[in-house]
Amino acid sequence: MGVAARKVTFGKVLLYLFTTLAAAFCLLPLLLMVIVSFTSEQAIVRNGYSFFPAELSLDAYRTLFENGAEVARCYLNSVGITAVGTVLAVIVTSMASYSLVNPSVRYRNGIAMYFFVTMVFNGGMVPWYMICTKVGLTENYFALLIPNLVFSPFNLFLVRNYMREIPLSLMESAKLDGANDGQIAFRIYFPLCKPILATVGLFYGIAYWNDWWNSIMLVSNSNMYTIQYYLMKLKSDLNFMRNLQGGGIGGGFPPTESLQMATAVVTIGPLILLYPFLQRYIVKGLVIGGVKG
């Protein structure tokens, strides 16, 4: 009995040790990113990235927040687009998934195959741009919202597979009590699908937050820029200035390397703060939603 207990304890020690090492390997790059963002450009050029920088500097953050009002406006644009787009995308995906598991929907398997085809084949950039311009998705906030609102087929099948685990007897009982499909979906199915909806909600949120492509292609008004596009544009301008100066380390050239790390720190902050609140739903949602095809 004592030997068995010692074996279990030793196994737990190994498990905790392995988990700690894995967590360290995940956290060390983030720590290095933060340290480099506070490192002077001259020290980076001379010594490369280091956990123990020779010279600290706030030049990257001064450059980043030099136009504080513009940065704040771009941040608010990203927050608003991400919040509204994520909610709408989750609603559209969940309603489409409910339709694919509803026995009263004819040809639902054929419709599912239609969605699957879009995962394999893509129309390309030119047709996408022509459609966006024809329907008026240019120079407005809808241009940043609608193109990404067309739900991901991968997320659709995750939610559909999760809903398949819900007994159909619940739907049949609700219909016998006089409930329609809308009431069944929003009062029974969607509340039971909180884990998978939180999972795909995080996927959609990350996609909206990291999106800069729509800003480049569909928007030219700087008041509508998202934070990702603003930071990318700032980094491109600084790289251009550095190339004009010949890439030397004298003369106080712009902090391009440290700025890249600073922009990463600024942009991943909201996602890191959001993830702990959704973690318990995400693990369960991925496990159950990915069981069946």
MARNUVO-892808 format. One record per residue: x, z, y of N, C-alpha, C in turn. Coordinates in Angstrom, 3 decimals, m for minus. Layout:
BEGIN
<<X Z Y> <X Z Y> <X Z Y>>
...
# end
This chain:
BEGIN
<<0.838 0.000 m1.204> <0.000 0.000 0.000> <0.868 0.000 1.249>>
<<1.917 0.876 1.231> <2.823 0.937 2.366> <3.587 m0.360 2.548>>
<<4.002 m0.987 1.421> <4.727 m2.253 1.499> <3.853 m3.335 2.101>>
<<2.593 m3.374 1.654> <1.667 m4.372 2.193> <1.475 m4.179 3.687>>
<<1.365 m2.891 4.098> <1.193 m2.623 5.517> <2.407 m3.078 6.312>>
<<3.617 m2.819 5.746> <4.828 m3.239 6.437> <4.901 m4.771 6.536>>
<<4.478 m5.481 5.497> <4.488 m6.942 5.540> <3.544 m7.463 6.623>>
<<2.349 m6.879 6.709> <1.393 m7.305 7.729> <1.967 m7.030 9.107>>
<<2.556 m5.886 9.311> <3.145 m5.543 10.603> <4.280 m6.495 10.965>>
<<5.124 m6.829 9.993> <6.220 m7.760 10.239> <5.681 m9.144 10.602>>
<<4.611 m9.550 9.916> <4.002 m10.831 10.238> <3.443 m10.858 11.649>>
<<2.835 m9.743 12.052> <2.302 m9.675 13.411> <3.421 m9.742 14.447>>
<<4.543 m9.071 14.111> <5.684 m9.121 15.029> <6.179 m10.553 15.200>>
<<6.288 m11.280 14.093> <6.714 m12.675 14.168> <5.713 m13.516 14.962>>
<<4.424 m13.251 14.748> <3.399 m14.004 15.462> <3.483 m13.762 16.963>>
<<3.614 m12.475 17.344> <3.724 m12.160 18.763> <5.011 m12.738 19.354>>
<<6.088 m12.709 18.587> <7.339 m13.273 19.067> <7.231 m14.772 19.286>>
<<6.623 m15.458 18.332> <6.436 m16.908 18.464> <5.540 m17.229 19.655>>
<<4.459 m16.453 19.822> <3.550 m16.687 20.948> <4.254 m16.457 22.280>>
<<5.085 m15.409 22.335> <5.818 m15.121 23.563> <6.791 m16.236 23.904>>
<<7.495 m16.744 22.899> <8.439 m17.836 23.136> <7.715 m19.101 23.585>>
<<6.578 m19.385 22.948> <5.809 m20.570 23.343> <5.317 m20.438 24.777>>
<<4.843 m19.226 25.139> <4.390 m19.010 26.512> <5.538 m19.151 27.502>>
<<6.728 m18.669 27.102> <7.891 m18.784 27.989> <8.254 m20.245 28.216>>
<<8.231 m21.052 27.155> <8.544 m22.473 27.294> <7.532 m23.178 28.201>>
<<6.290 m22.691 28.217> <5.272 m23.283 29.093> <5.419 m22.814 30.533>>
<<5.825 m21.562 30.718> <5.892 m20.988 32.059> <7.192 m21.319 32.787>>
<<8.276 m21.515 32.041> <9.557 m21.767 32.692> <9.548 m23.030 33.561>>
<<8.960 m24.147 33.104> <8.901 m25.312 34.007> <8.116 m25.021 35.287>>
<<7.038 m24.243 35.175> <6.276 m23.892 36.376> <7.114 m23.027 37.313>>
<<7.849 m22.081 36.732> <8.714 m21.238 37.547> <9.801 m22.057 38.231>>
<<10.396 m22.990 37.494> <11.423 m23.852 38.082> <10.841 m24.690 39.215>>
<<9.627 m25.173 39.030> <8.977 m25.970 40.064> <8.816 m25.169 41.354>>
<<8.383 m23.918 41.232> <8.206 m23.066 42.413> <9.553 m22.796 43.085>>
<<10.586 m22.489 42.288> <11.903 m22.186 42.853> <12.475 m23.398 43.572>>
<<12.369 m24.568 42.966> <12.914 m25.773 43.590> <12.188 m26.091 44.893>>
<<10.897 m25.771 44.957> <10.153 m26.038 46.191> <10.680 m25.214 47.356>>
<<11.356 m24.094 47.065> <11.942 m23.249 48.107> <13.449 m23.465 48.239>>
<<13.970 m24.504 47.611> <15.402 m24.800 47.661> <15.675 m25.866 48.709>>
<<16.794 m25.721 49.422> <17.140 m26.713 50.433> <17.492 m28.050 49.775>>
<<17.252 m29.113 50.514> <17.501 m30.451 49.976> <18.980 m30.673 49.689>>
<<19.846 m30.133 50.553> <21.282 m30.296 50.337> <21.713 m29.632 49.040>>
<<21.161 m28.437 48.746> <21.528 m27.747 47.511> <21.041 m28.513 46.283>>
<<19.883 m29.139 46.378> <19.361 m29.919 45.253> <20.242 m31.140 45.001>>
<<20.660 m31.805 46.073> <21.506 m32.995 45.924> <22.854 m32.624 45.320>>
<<23.414 m31.484 45.744> <24.733 m31.084 45.247> <24.692 m30.524 43.830>>
<<23.688 m29.678 43.549> <23.687 m28.919 42.295> <22.550 m29.272 41.348>>
<<21.619 m30.081 41.792> <20.462 m30.379 40.953> <19.467 m29.226 40.940>>
<<18.490 m29.311 40.045> <17.500 m28.251 39.930> <18.139 m27.022 39.285>>
<<17.825 m25.844 39.809> <18.430 m24.630 39.296> <17.471 m23.462 39.474>>
<<17.495 m22.540 38.498> <16.721 m21.312 38.631> <17.348 m20.355 39.646>>
<<18.626 m20.599 39.988> <19.332 m19.743 40.947> <19.902 m20.640 42.049>>
<<19.058 m21.031 43.002> <19.493 m21.984 44.029> <20.571 m21.404 44.937>>
<<21.463 m22.274 45.372> <22.540 m21.843 46.268> <22.037 m21.586 47.677>>
<<20.959 m22.235 48.062> <20.443 m22.085 49.421> <18.924 m22.226 49.414>>
<<18.245 m21.244 49.958> <16.785 m21.281 50.047> <16.357 m21.905 51.370>>
<<15.198 m22.528 51.347> <14.709 m23.192 52.554> <13.186 m23.353 52.468>>
<<12.553 m23.314 53.622> <11.109 m23.553 53.725> <10.820 m24.933 54.312>>
<<11.827 m25.812 54.342> <11.646 m27.124 54.963> <10.531 m27.922 54.296>>
<<10.427 m27.840 52.966> <9.398 m28.618 52.261> <8.009 m28.186 52.700>>
<<7.772 m26.886 52.797> <6.458 m26.404 53.188> <6.196 m26.615 54.675>>
<<7.262 m26.550 55.501> <7.079 m26.870 56.922> <6.670 m28.323 57.097>>
<<7.329 m29.199 56.336> <6.976 m30.617 56.402> <5.566 m30.857 55.877>>
<<5.227 m30.155 54.806> <3.930 m30.350 54.173> <2.791 m29.930 55.089>>
<<2.985 m28.811 55.786> <1.918 m28.273 56.629> <2.190 m28.504 58.115>>
<<2.999 m29.519 58.400> <3.272 m29.833 59.797> <1.992 m30.217 60.526>>
<<1.166 m31.006 59.879> <m0.153 m31.345 60.417> <m1.196 m30.510 59.681>>
<<m1.273 m29.243 60.051> <m2.121 m28.302 59.318> <m3.582 m28.692 59.299>>
<<m4.100 m29.204 60.414> <m5.513 m29.569 60.478> <m5.825 m30.722 59.525>>
<<m4.911 m31.683 59.434> <m5.136 m32.824 58.541> <m5.067 m32.407 57.082>>
<<m4.116 m31.528 56.769> <m4.018 m31.024 55.399> <m5.276 m30.259 55.020>>
<<m5.767 m29.416 55.929> <m6.985 m28.647 55.650> <m8.180 m29.569 55.443>>
<<m8.277 m30.623 56.259> <m9.391 m31.561 56.111> <m9.320 m32.285 54.769>>
<<m8.130 m32.729 54.379> <m7.979 m33.401 53.089> <m8.289 m32.449 51.935>>
<<m7.889 m31.196 52.088> <m8.168 m30.198 51.052> <m9.673 m29.990 50.912>>
<<m10.361 m29.892 52.034> <m11.808 m29.707 51.988> <m12.488 m30.935 51.381>>
<<m11.989 m32.121 51.697> <m12.540 m33.334 51.091> <m12.412 m33.278 49.570>>
<<m11.242 m32.883 49.088> <m11.020 m32.815 47.640> <m11.897 m31.752 46.996>>
<<m12.004 m30.596 47.642> <m12.836 m29.522 47.086> <m14.294 m29.958 47.008>>
<<m14.797 m30.570 48.079> <m16.192 m31.007 48.082> <m16.470 m32.089 47.061>>
<<m15.614 m33.104 47.023> <m15.795 m34.193 46.065> <m15.693 m33.672 44.640>>
<<m14.743 m32.784 44.381> <m14.558 m32.250 43.028> <m15.762 m31.424 42.604>>
<<m16.253 m30.569 43.489> <m17.387 m29.704 43.140> <m18.652 m30.514 42.882>>
<<m18.991 m31.393 43.813> <m20.219 m32.187 43.656> <m20.086 m33.152 42.484>>
<<m18.957 m33.843 42.389> <m18.776 m34.821 41.325> <m18.789 m34.190 39.943>>
<<m18.181 m33.020 39.807> <m18.139 m32.363 38.498> <m19.532 m31.960 38.054>>
<<m20.308 m31.378 38.962> <m21.677 m30.954 38.611> <m22.522 m32.162 38.209>>
<<m22.472 m33.226 39.002> <m23.274 m34.407 38.692> <m22.815 m35.069 37.392>>
<<m21.502 m35.135 37.175> <m20.990 m35.774 35.955> <m21.400 m34.982 34.713>>
<<m21.373 m33.657 34.801> <m21.785 m32.838 33.663> <m23.269 m33.033 33.377>>
<<m24.084 m33.109 34.423> <m25.525 m33.316 34.229> <m25.793 m34.664 33.578>>
<<m25.155 m35.715 34.081> <m25.366 m37.057 33.521> <m24.907 m37.111 32.073>>
<<m23.743 m36.549 31.783> <m23.210 m36.567 30.420> <m24.096 m35.781 29.464>>
<<m24.549 m34.608 29.892> <m25.389 m33.780 29.017> <m26.737 m34.434 28.757>>
<<m27.318 m35.081 29.762> <m28.604 m35.759 29.557> <m28.450 m36.959 28.624>>
<<m27.341 m37.712 28.792> <m27.104 m38.840 27.888> <m26.870 m38.347 26.464>>
<<m26.164 m37.240 26.310> <m25.901 m36.691 24.980> <m27.190 m36.220 24.320>>
<<m28.064 m35.596 25.103> <m29.345 m35.155 24.547> <m30.161 m36.346 24.051>>
<<m30.088 m37.461 24.789> <m30.821 m38.647 24.357> <m30.296 m39.181 23.031>>
<<m28.983 m39.051 22.808> <m28.388 m39.583 21.583> <m28.645 m38.704 20.363>>
<<m29.088 m37.464 20.556> <m29.421 m36.599 19.417> <m30.926 m36.422 19.266>>
<<m31.688 m37.012 20.161> <m33.145 m36.887 20.113> <m33.723 m37.904 19.124>>
<<m34.358 m37.457 18.051> <m34.884 m38.399 17.053> <m35.936 m39.352 17.602>>
<<m36.567 m38.990 18.707> <m37.615 m39.855 19.261> <m37.044 m41.033 20.043>>
<<m35.744 m41.072 20.281> <m35.110 m42.181 21.005> <m34.737 m43.268 20.007>>
<<m35.341 m44.401 20.140> <m35.071 m45.502 19.228> <m33.709 m46.128 19.545>>
<<m33.059 m46.635 18.514> <m31.775 m47.340 18.628> <m30.679 m46.450 19.245>>
<<m30.786 m45.150 19.056> <m29.775 m44.271 19.671> <m28.394 m44.489 19.063>>
<<m28.315 m44.861 17.785> <m27.007 m45.142 17.192> <m26.383 m46.403 17.785>>
<<m27.211 m47.407 18.061> <m26.707 m48.617 18.710> <m26.240 m48.343 20.130>>
<<m26.974 m47.474 20.826> <m26.554 m47.100 22.178> <m25.226 m46.350 22.131>>
<<m25.062 m45.469 21.132> <m23.799 m44.749 20.986> <m22.653 m45.722 20.735>>
<<m22.899 m46.761 19.940> <m21.866 m47.764 19.698> <m21.516 m48.514 20.973>>
<<m22.504 m48.746 21.815> <m22.259 m49.407 23.099> <m21.309 m48.566 23.951>>
<<m21.532 m47.257 23.980> <m20.635 m46.382 24.730> <m19.243 m46.358 24.103>>
<<m19.202 m46.426 22.775> <m17.907 m46.397 22.095> <m17.076 m47.629 22.437>>
<<m17.718 m48.770 22.567> <m16.997 m50.005 22.887> <m16.264 m49.870 24.217>>
<<m16.862 m49.149 25.179> <m16.220 m48.995 26.484> <m14.958 m48.145 26.407>>
<<m14.792 m47.379 25.320> <m13.555 m46.629 25.132> <m12.415 m47.535 24.690>>
<<m12.754 m48.676 24.081> <m11.748 m49.585 23.529> <m11.420 m50.712 24.492>>
<<m12.438 m51.242 25.161> <m12.255 m52.389 26.053> <m12.537 m51.966 27.494>>
<<m11.753 m52.547 28.394> <m11.880 m52.249 29.814> <m12.000 m53.551 30.585>>
<<m12.904 m53.585 31.569> <m13.104 m54.796 32.348> <m11.940 m55.137 33.253>>
<<m11.144 m54.153 33.633> <m10.001 m54.412 34.502> <m10.273 m54.020 35.938>>
<<m9.226 m54.088 36.742> <m9.296 m53.628 38.123> <m10.116 m54.548 39.019>>
<<m9.950 m55.864 38.852> <m10.619 m56.809 39.754> <m12.142 m56.720 39.632>>
<<m12.738 m56.785 38.427> <m14.198 m56.616 38.337> <m14.662 m55.268 38.875>>
<<m13.883 m54.208 38.594> <m14.245 m52.885 39.111> <m14.294 m52.893 40.635>>
<<m13.289 m53.473 41.268> <m13.250 m53.499 42.731> <m14.375 m54.360 43.301>>
<<m14.658 m55.497 42.660> <m15.729 m56.372 43.154> <m17.082 m55.676 43.075>>
<<m17.323 m54.943 42.000> <m18.592 m54.235 41.862> <m18.707 m53.151 42.932>>
<<m17.629 m52.406 43.144> <m17.664 m51.334 44.147> <m17.948 m51.875 45.541>>
<<m17.328 m53.002 45.888> <m17.555 m53.573 47.213> <m18.957 m54.159 47.340>>
<<m19.482 m54.760 46.275> <m20.806 m55.366 46.332> <m21.916 m54.329 46.508>>
<<m21.741 m53.148 45.925> <m22.785 m52.113 46.011> <m22.539 m51.151 47.169>>
<<m21.556 m51.433 48.019> <m21.343 m50.631 49.216> <m20.509 m49.384 49.030>>
<<m19.718 m49.329 47.982> <m18.873 m48.150 47.757> <m17.527 m48.332 48.441>>
<<m17.560 m48.478 49.762> <m16.345 m48.571 50.565> <m16.565 m47.827 51.873>>
<<m15.504 m47.197 52.353> <m15.502 m46.488 53.634> <m16.589 m45.428 53.729>>
<<m16.849 m44.744 52.626> <m17.779 m43.614 52.642> <m17.415 m42.667 51.507>>
<<m18.013 m41.481 51.564> <m17.689 m40.479 50.541> <m18.231 m40.861 49.168>>
<<m19.255 m41.708 49.139> <m19.757 m42.169 47.846> <m18.693 m42.961 47.088>>
<<m17.796 m43.617 47.834> <m16.718 m44.368 47.185> <m15.759 m43.444 46.439>>
<<m15.655 m42.196 46.879> <m14.810 m41.225 46.195> <m15.554 m40.486 45.100>>
<<m16.870 m40.609 45.100> <m17.691 m39.827 44.172> <m18.245 m40.656 43.020>>
<<m18.869 m41.796 43.335> <m19.628 m42.560 42.341> <m18.753 m43.194 41.262>>
<<m17.617 m43.851 41.597> <m16.852 m44.514 40.528> <m16.438 m43.576 39.395>>
<<m16.105 m42.347 39.709> <m15.728 m41.393 38.658> <m16.938 m40.707 38.032>>
<<m18.116 m40.933 38.605> <m19.323 m40.297 38.083> <m19.794 m40.960 36.796>>
<<m19.398 m42.207 36.582> <m19.724 m42.870 35.318> <m18.978 m42.129 34.217>>
<<m19.736 m41.420 33.399> <m19.141 m40.419 32.517> <m18.193 m41.023 31.489>>
<<m17.279 m40.187 31.068> <m16.312 m40.581 30.047> <m16.978 m40.599 28.672>>
<<m16.862 m41.694 27.916> <m17.434 m41.718 26.560> <m16.867 m40.622 25.663>>
<<m15.592 m40.274 25.868> <m15.003 m39.204 25.078> <m15.751 m37.888 25.301>>
<<m16.024 m37.565 26.562> <m16.786 m36.355 26.862> <m18.210 m36.452 26.325>>
<<m18.775 m37.651 26.382> <m20.132 m37.850 25.865> <m20.204 m37.512 24.384>>
<<m19.239 m37.981 23.609> <m19.270 m37.725 22.168> <m18.953 m36.272 21.842>>
<<m18.140 m35.617 22.667> <m17.908 m34.190 22.472> <m19.210 m33.412 22.607>>
<<m19.953 m33.704 23.660> <m21.218 m32.987 23.888> <m22.237 m33.359 22.827>>
<<m22.295 m34.629 22.457> <m23.251 m35.045 21.424> <m22.965 m34.343 20.103>>
<<m21.701 m34.277 19.708> <m21.355 m33.608 18.451> <m21.714 m32.136 18.486>>
<<m21.553 m31.522 19.627> <m21.922 m30.110 19.759> <m23.436 m29.953 19.616>>
<<m24.195 m30.848 20.260> <m25.652 m30.753 20.199> <m26.173 m31.012 18.795>>
<<m25.433 m31.772 18.004> <m25.858 m32.018 16.630> <m25.883 m30.743 15.806>>
<<m25.098 m29.743 16.215> <m25.062 m28.480 15.485> <m26.289 m27.617 15.767>>
<<m27.057 m27.963 16.796> <m28.265 m27.206 17.119> <m29.389 m27.674 16.192>>
<<m30.053 m26.776 15.495> <m31.107 m27.193 14.550> <m32.223 m27.969 15.257>>
<<m32.633 m29.071 14.628> <m33.740 m29.854 15.178> <m35.058 m29.090 15.154>>
<<m35.117 m28.041 14.344> <m36.347 m27.249 14.294> <m36.671 m26.617 15.643>>
<<m35.652 m26.332 16.438> <m35.899 m25.796 17.778> <m36.622 m26.821 18.648>>
<<m36.183 m28.076 18.572> <m36.834 m29.128 19.337> <m38.264 m29.343 18.859>>
<<m38.441 m29.365 17.540> <m39.782 m29.595 16.992> <m40.727 m28.451 17.339>>
<<m40.238 m27.224 17.276> <m41.077 m26.075 17.612> <m41.473 m26.102 19.077>>
<<m40.524 m26.476 19.943> <m40.826 m26.543 21.370> <m41.850 m27.627 21.660>>
<<m41.761 m28.761 20.970> <m42.747 m29.826 21.186> <m44.129 m29.405 20.701>>
<<m44.186 m28.635 19.612> <m45.475 m28.132 19.142> <m46.094 m27.171 20.142>>
<<m45.257 m26.486 20.909> <m45.751 m25.568 21.933> <m46.080 m26.275 23.237>>
<<m45.907 m27.596 23.264> <m46.290 m28.373 24.446> <m45.167 m28.692 25.398>>
<<m43.931 m28.398 25.047> <m42.800 m28.685 25.936> <m42.434 m30.159 25.862>>
<<m42.059 m30.727 26.999> <m41.597 m32.120 27.011> <m40.077 m32.151 26.871>>
<<m39.518 m33.356 26.827> <m38.074 m33.487 26.600> <m37.256 m32.853 27.723>>
<<m37.719 m32.967 28.958> <m36.992 m32.358 30.066> <m36.926 m30.852 29.931>>
<<m38.031 m30.230 29.575> <m38.049 m28.786 29.397> <m37.180 m28.357 28.213>>
<<m37.236 m29.136 27.135> <m36.416 m28.810 25.957> <m34.934 m28.916 26.299>>
<<m34.577 m29.964 27.037> <m33.169 m30.175 27.364> <m32.634 m29.067 28.264>>
<<m33.352 m28.773 29.347> <m32.825 m27.851 30.349> <m33.051 m26.380 29.987>>
<<m34.032 m26.080 29.160> <m34.309 m24.675 28.842> <m33.781 m24.243 27.481>>
<<m33.529 m25.203 26.590> <m33.068 m24.844 25.250> <m31.672 m25.393 24.981>>
<<m31.527 m26.714 25.078> <m30.269 m27.338 24.652> <m29.117 m27.031 25.605>>
<<m29.321 m27.236 26.875> <m28.213 m27.046 27.813> <m27.723 m25.598 27.864>>
<<m28.610 m24.599 27.875> <m28.091 m23.215 27.821> <m27.289 m22.921 26.551>>
<<m27.700 m23.524 25.415> <m26.954 m23.314 24.177> <m25.624 m24.070 24.159>>
<<m25.460 m25.001 25.081> <m24.259 m25.845 25.116> <m23.282 m25.425 26.214>>
<<m23.374 m24.199 26.672> <m22.485 m23.753 27.743> <m21.001 m23.942 27.413>>
<<m20.557 m23.626 26.191> <m19.120 m23.813 25.915> <m18.639 m25.248 26.082>>
<<m19.357 m26.201 25.507> <m18.901 m27.584 25.593> <m19.105 m28.149 26.988>>
<<m20.147 m27.718 27.689> <m20.351 m28.183 29.061> <m19.263 m27.645 29.986>>
<<m18.823 m26.407 29.741> <m17.703 m25.876 30.522> <m16.424 m26.658 30.230>>
<<m16.267 m27.085 28.986> <m15.075 m27.847 28.603> <m15.032 m29.194 29.303>>
<<m16.105 m29.954 29.185> <m16.113 m31.272 29.828> <m16.154 m31.124 31.344>>
<<m16.727 m30.019 31.830> <m16.707 m29.776 33.269> <m15.283 m29.625 33.784>>
<<m14.437 m28.948 33.010> <m13.035 m28.827 33.395> <m12.350 m30.190 33.360>>
<<m12.660 m30.994 32.351> <m12.075 m32.343 32.270> <m12.460 m33.171 33.496>>
<<m13.756 m33.140 33.836> <m14.202 m33.892 35.001> <m13.593 m33.337 36.285>>
<<m13.513 m32.016 36.383> <m12.944 m31.410 37.576> <m11.495 m31.810 37.788>>
<<m10.715 m31.823 36.713> <m9.318 m32.238 36.815> <m9.227 m33.699 37.241>>
<<m10.087 m34.543 36.673> <m10.058 m35.972 37.017> <m10.390 m36.185 38.490>>
<<m11.410 m35.491 38.992> <m11.766 m35.628 40.410> <m10.670 m35.067 41.305>>
<<m10.124 m33.916 40.942> <m9.122 m33.285 41.784> <m7.845 m34.114 41.874>>
<<m7.459 m34.743 40.786> <m6.215 m35.514 40.752> <m6.392 m36.961 41.196>>
<<m7.602 m37.368 41.532> <m7.855 m38.770 41.852> <m7.283 m39.142 43.223>>
<<m6.515 m40.186 43.253> <m6.030 m40.764 44.502> <m6.277 m42.275 44.537>>
<<m6.605 m42.834 43.382> <m6.777 m44.282 43.273> <m7.954 m44.770 44.118>>
<<m9.081 m44.073 44.084> <m10.236 m44.500 44.864> <m9.943 m44.462 46.356>>
<<m9.145 m43.498 46.790> <m8.796 m43.425 48.216> <m7.967 m44.636 48.634>>
<<m7.061 m45.056 47.771> <m6.232 m46.221 48.094> <m7.062 m47.495 48.143>>
<<m7.922 m47.679 47.165> <m8.624 m48.947 47.004> <m9.873 m49.069 47.869>>
<<m10.561 m47.959 48.121> <m11.894 m48.057 48.706> <m12.046 m47.405 50.070>>
<<m11.031 m46.698 50.538> <m11.155 m45.955 51.796> <m9.922 m46.203 52.651>>
<<m10.130 m46.488 53.930> <m9.022 m46.624 54.874> <m9.123 m45.628 56.021>>
<<m10.231 m44.927 56.119> <m10.425 m43.921 57.159> <m9.680 m42.642 56.771>>
<<m8.732 m42.222 57.580> <m7.917 m41.053 57.253> <m8.744 m39.771 57.194>>
<<m9.904 m39.747 57.840> <m10.756 m38.555 57.785> <m11.350 m38.330 56.398>>
<<m11.313 m39.342 55.545> <m11.878 m39.243 54.203> <m10.808 m39.101 53.123>>
<<m9.560 m39.035 53.498> <m8.497 m38.926 52.502> <m8.628 m37.626 51.715>>
<<m8.327 m37.713 50.435> <m8.239 m36.511 49.604> <m6.823 m35.957 49.668>>
<<m6.646 m34.738 49.225> <m5.343 m34.095 49.322> <m4.308 m34.811 48.464>>
<<m4.728 m35.340 47.312> <m3.770 m36.024 46.443> <m3.229 m37.286 47.112>>
<<m4.113 m38.047 47.736> <m3.660 m39.266 48.394> <m2.824 m38.945 49.626>>
<<m3.211 m37.928 50.369> <m2.441 m37.544 51.548> <m1.023 m37.141 51.169>>
<<m0.891 m36.340 50.125> <0.434 m35.894 49.698> <1.266 m37.061 49.159>>
<<0.622 m37.958 48.424> <1.345 m39.114 47.914> <1.829 m39.999 49.065>>
<<0.976 m40.179 50.067> <1.349 m40.985 51.235> <2.492 m40.321 52.010>>
<<2.426 m38.990 52.166> <3.493 m38.272 52.854> <4.817 m38.408 52.110>>
<<4.775 m38.276 50.800> <5.997 m38.394 50.003> <6.572 m39.801 50.095>>
<<5.716 m40.814 50.086> <6.198 m42.194 50.199> <6.859 m42.428 51.555>>
<<6.268 m41.889 52.615> <6.852 m42.047 53.950> <8.222 m41.383 54.036>>
<<8.341 m40.188 53.452> <9.626 m39.487 53.496> <10.687 m40.196 52.659>>
<<10.292 m40.746 51.520> <11.246 m41.513 50.710> <11.735 m42.747 51.470>>
<<10.827 m43.378 52.209> <11.212 m44.535 53.009> <12.211 m44.143 54.092>>
<<11.956 m43.009 54.744> <12.880 m42.524 55.773> <14.243 m42.192 55.170>>
<<14.227 m41.618 53.978> <15.495 m41.262 53.342> <16.290 m42.508 52.990>>
<<15.603 m43.537 52.507> <16.297 m44.781 52.179> <16.896 m45.428 53.428>>
<<16.201 m45.306 54.554> <16.735 m45.858 55.794> <18.009 m45.134 56.218>>
<<18.102 m43.840 55.879> <19.279 m43.062 56.241> <20.407 m43.196 55.219>>
<<20.209 m43.987 54.188> <21.275 m44.253 53.239> <21.412 m43.251 52.123>>
<<20.511 m42.254 52.056> <20.552 m41.299 50.961> <21.639 m40.268 51.079>>
<<22.330 m40.162 52.223> <23.375 m39.163 52.383> <22.793 m37.780 52.532>>
<<23.659 m36.769 52.504> <23.190 m35.395 52.593> <23.459 m34.792 53.959>>
<<23.912 m35.571 54.876> <24.138 m35.051 56.217> <23.032 m35.472 57.149>>
<<23.060 m34.898 58.353> <22.120 m35.338 59.378> <20.724 m34.832 59.223>>
<<20.462 m33.894 58.345> <19.131 m33.296 58.242> <18.057 m34.264 57.793>>
<<18.260 m34.966 56.688> <17.234 m35.900 56.221> <16.039 m35.140 55.636>>
<<14.912 m35.781 55.472> <13.690 m35.104 55.009> <13.836 m34.555 53.590>>
<<13.150 m33.439 53.292> <13.272 m32.785 51.972> <12.408 m33.467 50.918>>
<<12.862 m34.582 50.401> <12.029 m35.353 49.480> <11.897 m34.680 48.113>>
<<13.017 m34.212 47.550> <12.958 m33.602 46.214> <12.180 m32.294 46.233>>
<<12.489 m31.413 47.164> <11.768 m30.140 47.247> <10.320 m30.350 47.634>>
<<10.052 m31.421 48.403> <8.670 m31.705 48.789> <7.828 m32.072 47.575>>
<<8.396 m32.789 46.624> <7.660 m33.132 45.414> <7.214 m31.867 44.677>>
<<8.107 m30.897 44.583> <7.754 m29.644 43.917> <6.735 m28.858 44.732>>
<<6.873 m28.881 46.052> <5.930 m28.161 46.907> <4.523 m28.750 46.806>>
<<4.438 m30.072 46.750> <3.119 m30.688 46.604> <2.490 m30.336 45.262>>
<<3.322 m30.257 44.221> <2.796 m29.863 42.909> <2.272 m28.433 42.950>>
<<3.001 m27.536 43.624> <2.553 m26.142 43.741> <1.218 m26.069 44.470>>
<<1.090 m26.833 45.541> <m0.130 m26.785 46.351> <m1.322 m27.343 45.591>>
<<m1.105 m28.402 44.815> <m2.239 m29.079 44.189> <m2.700 m28.435 42.882>>
<<m1.814 m27.764 42.164> <m2.242 m27.182 40.889> <m2.837 m25.801 41.060>>
<<m2.732 m25.229 42.259> <m3.242 m23.877 42.479> <m4.702 m23.692 42.100>>
<<m5.630 m24.526 42.616> <m7.047 m24.349 42.268> <m7.330 m24.466 40.781>>
<<m6.625 m25.353 40.081> <m6.870 m25.516 38.647> <m6.408 m24.295 37.871>>
<<m5.267 m23.728 38.263> <m4.774 m22.532 37.589> <m5.722 m21.358 37.804>>
<<m6.299 m21.254 38.988> <m7.234 m20.168 39.276> <m8.561 m20.358 38.551>>
<<m8.957 m21.616 38.317> <m10.243 m21.886 37.677> <m10.193 m21.711 36.175>>
<<m9.082 m22.063 35.554> <m9.018 m22.102 34.093> <m9.339 m20.765 33.424>>
<<m8.827 m19.607 33.903> <m9.127 m18.346 33.195> <m10.609 m18.039 33.078>>
<<m11.415 m18.496 34.048> <m12.846 m18.220 34.002> <m13.558 m19.081 32.953>>
<<m12.942 m20.191 32.570> <m13.571 m21.103 31.610> <m12.912 m21.068 30.242>>
<<m11.858 m20.304 30.080> <m11.057 m20.369 28.862> <m11.870 m20.032 27.616>>
<<m12.676 m18.968 27.682> <m13.407 m18.559 26.479> <m14.442 m19.598 26.064>>
<<m14.950 m20.373 27.022> <m15.880 m21.443 26.677> <m15.147 m22.662 26.141>>
<<m13.973 m22.955 26.720> <m13.275 m24.198 26.396> <m12.820 m24.226 24.946>>
<<m12.246 m23.136 24.463> <m11.754 m23.106 23.079> <m12.895 m23.309 22.099>>
<<m13.988 m22.595 22.297> <m15.138 m22.734 21.405> <m15.737 m24.121 21.487>>
<<m15.819 m24.657 22.703> <m16.423 m25.978 22.874> <m15.630 m27.081 22.205>>
<<m14.301 m27.022 22.316> <m13.476 m28.053 21.694> <m13.521 m27.960 20.174>>
<<m13.531 m26.746 19.626> <m13.531 m26.579 18.184> <m14.825 m27.090 17.574>>
<<m15.957 m26.695 18.156> <m17.237 m27.099 17.582> <m17.556 m28.540 17.917>>
<<m17.252 m28.963 19.151> <m17.577 m30.322 19.563> <m16.768 m31.372 18.849>>
<<m15.605 m31.000 18.311> <m14.757 m31.992 17.654> <m14.853 m31.964 16.144>>
<<m15.841 m31.242 15.572> <m15.925 m31.116 14.130> <m16.385 m32.411 13.499>>
<<m17.445 m33.003 14.054> <m18.017 m34.196 13.451> <m17.867 m35.382 14.364>>
<<m17.783 m36.592 13.789> <m17.697 m37.805 14.569> <m19.042 m38.448 14.746>>
# end
